[in-house]
Every structure is written in structure tokens, then in C-alpha cells.
């Protein structure tokens, strides 16, 4: 890593509910005499049918009201806000790295998440792609310095050998290189509209390693939080600095690890996402 079922295994026992018979109570003063004929008591099947009909009507009514969003939001709800569709294309990903984010808090969050994905992807190990990423992500006045420092890191033979790559950054024959970041959520630490600055933290999980039968660096996951310092420049959000911390890290489940072949197939089959709020 660089840049700086649902289910249960336990058995649960539930008590069998008591089955009670249906009782019909006549109004006071009335009796079932011979002249009025026998009292008809509805059977259990009839009551079940009526219950199902009532539930069905309630479900239909709930579905019809599903599009009604006029209810006032809970002012004491959680601070974390889900992505809301706006109908506006949030970014331009024609160059491979999303750009063109709006000058808003959500635009800053989207920029931080997408820049994180670019800076942790396998494109950083290819010189030409790395240049495009750095020039897109970083502010113009610092991009050249960052490009030089990152070139020194990603072209270092010892570094590439340590993670199992060849000198040109390619994976050895028969192996697939996996380097992905998957943002879980973002948090606006600070936002100044007038100054055109924002500080955004991104919590994410990475997949990193070589998928191959003889790999000494199998694909593993790790959890981090990167905090980006952003500045509005050239009509877009640009990174001027960032730092990385470990976690928060969840408890791992006891799941069977996929084979090297399965992991390589997944890397080639599943594409990444453009992240936007």
C-alpha cells in the first residue's frame, strides 16, 4: 500500500407460540335462543383471509406514499449524510481521472474520494499515467514538485522488487497486480467558501498485492483514513497536501480466502466507480 454475509453461525431457539381458539362474545342482554337460530362463529380460515386482505391494503397504501418526502427531517439525526441524487453529472472522467467538481461541500467530498482512488490505483505504477494523475489531482503550483517526488518513489527498483513488480512497474508473467481503494465515506472537516479551501477526510479500504500461484505478496485488505487539504484552482478542487492514518478497522470475518485465480478474475471483471455526492 502506498501514497504516503451478514450471517450467523450460532443456533437460535425460539419458543413455540401458544395457539388459542377464537372466542365470540355476544352483546350484553342477548342470547342465542332457538328462535334466532344458531350463532355462526367465523372459522380460523376466514379470519386469516381477512387479516391478509388488511395487510395487503396497508402495504399498497404504504407503497403509494413512498414517494412522499414532505415529512420534516429529524433535526437530531446522524451527521453522516447519504448521497442524494441531483440530476447533474458531477464530474468529467474523460481523461481517466474525474475532474470538474462543483465549488460546494459535496463537490469537495467527491473530489477527495475520486482523487484518493486515482492516487492509490495501479495507474500510479505506470510513468505516463502517473504524470496525468498528478497533473490532474494536485494544484498547479505544486504538481511539478509532487511529480518529481512520486517518480522517485514509484521508479525505485528496491521498492518495486519489494512489492513483487518488475522494473517497469508491470506484474510478473502469470500474475495480476491489484491496487485499489474503495471509499466508505467522507467527512468535511473544514470548508471555507470565501477562501476556496476545504479539508476532507476519506475513510476507505484497500486491496493490494499480486494475484498469482507463486506470489509472495498475495492480495490483502487494509483500512485507512486520508485527510486531504483542497484548494479551488483552475475552476476545480485540487490537492495541496494530505496525510494518512490507519483505520478505523472492522473485525474480520471467518471467510474462505479466494484463490489467486479467482482474485485475478475479479480484478479483470469488475471495474471501479466514479464517486460523487
TALINZI-V556324 format. One record per pair of residues at least 24 apart in sequence whose ideal C-beta (glycine too) atoms are under 8 Angstrom apart, sorted by the first residue. I is the first residue (numbers start at 0). J is the second residue. Records with the same first field share a line. If there is no record, write none. Layout:
I = J + J
//
This chain:
0 = 119 + 205 + 207 + 221 + 223
1 = 119 + 123 + 152 + 153
2 = 118 + 119 + 123 + 225 + 243
3 = 241 + 242 + 243
21 = 46
79 = 184 + 186
82 = 275 + 276
83 = 276
89 = 273 + 275 + 276
90 = 273 + 275
92 = 273
94 = 131 + 135
95 = 122 + 128 + 131 + 132
96 = 131 + 132 + 135 + 136
97 = 273 + 274 + 275
98 = 135 + 235
99 = 234 + 235
100 = 235 + 236
102 = 192 + 195 + 231 + 236
104 = 187 + 190 + 197
105 = 275 + 276
106 = 236 + 276
107 = 187 + 190 + 197 + 199 + 229 + 236
108 = 185 + 187 + 199 + 276
109 = 274 + 275 + 276
110 = 199 + 229 + 235 + 236
111 = 185 + 199 + 200 + 201 + 225 + 227 + 229 + 236
112 = 182 + 185 + 201 + 274 + 275
113 = 273 + 274 + 275
114 = 227 + 238
115 = 180 + 182 + 201 + 203 + 225 + 227
116 = 179 + 180 + 182 + 271 + 272 + 274
118 = 180
119 = 178 + 179 + 180 + 205
120 = 178 + 179 + 180 + 271
121 = 176 + 177 + 178 + 179
123 = 149 + 153 + 178
124 = 153 + 159 + 164 + 168 + 176 + 178
125 = 168
126 = 150 + 153 + 154 + 168
129 = 153
136 = 237 + 238
137 = 237 + 238 + 239
138 = 230 + 232 + 237 + 238 + 239
139 = 232 + 233 + 237
141 = 239
162 = 208 + 209 + 216
163 = 208 + 209 + 214 + 215 + 216
164 = 209
170 = 209 + 211
171 = 209 + 211
173 = 211 + 212 + 213
174 = 209 + 210 + 211 + 213 + 214 + 263
175 = 209 + 210 + 211 + 262 + 263 + 266 + 267
176 = 209 + 210
177 = 206 + 207 + 208 + 209 + 210 + 218 + 262 + 266
178 = 205 + 206 + 207
179 = 205 + 206 + 207 + 271
180 = 204 + 205
181 = 205 + 206
182 = 274
185 = 276
188 = 226
195 = 230 + 231 + 232
196 = 228 + 229 + 230 + 231
197 = 229 + 236
198 = 226 + 227 + 228 + 229
199 = 226 + 227 + 229
200 = 224 + 225 + 226 + 227
201 = 225 + 226 + 227
202 = 247
210 = 259 + 260 + 262 + 263 + 266
211 = 259 + 263
212 = 259
214 = 259
217 = 259 + 262
218 = 262
221 = 245
222 = 246 + 247 + 248 + 249
//
